[in-house]
Amino acid sequence: MEISLNSDESSYRKIEKFDPEKTALLAFHYQKILELLGENPEREGLEKTPYRVAKAMQFLLQGYEMDPVEILQSAMFKEDYRQMVIVKDIEIYSMCEHHLLPFIGKAHVAYIPNGYITGLSKIARVVDVFSRRLQVQERLTSQIKECIQNTLKPLGVAVVIEAHHLCMQMRGIQKQHSISTTSDFTGAFERTATREEFIKLISAKLS
């Protein structure tokens, strides 16, 4: 099934594809979950909730259906540029695999080309592919780094992720303002001076 939304007030266009068989099966199980939690899934407010959640989970976890290597390779260009390329403040919406609750934040990604560059939007798409899976922040950070390193073969890659985890804010320790930060570096970014330059650049605000 493909759904396309396009309003007269906005050029925003969203296309979603759902497997009807998978959607029906997921909806069946979510209805049972509602019953186990003591709710009546047949009341007006919940009547279509299992179906909505079935579609929502497929959308949130669509990263399993995407190939991040193919995304990078689709826009690889030979270029003799060997300075730092940074894409910062990439929004992240992911799902914690321990509690199936969201964690939300930003990724900052840099690489130093070694003969090849890729389209800047492809870096953001790679982040999205890995974040749209059941994750822990530590693994997400490393997967982004390894994908870029192994595909582009640059002189180095740096990834920093800052995120709020709802499993910490809504349950458990319930600390509302905590931020988790993870980082991973390869090659040239393992040198202190290069790493410090990267940190300074992602911390700077545009005037």
Buried (B, 14 or more C-beta within 10 A) or exposed (E): EEEEEEEEEEEEEEEBEBEEEEBEEBBEEBBEEBEEEEBEBEEEEBEEBBBEBBBBBBEBBBBEEBEBEEBBBEBBEEEEEEEBBBBBEBEBEBBBEEBEBBBEBBBBBBBBBBBBBBBEEBBBBBBBBBBBBBBBBEBBBBBBBBBBBEBBEBBBBBBBBBBBBBBBBEEEEEEEEEEBEBBBBBBBBEEEEBBEBBBEEBEEEEE
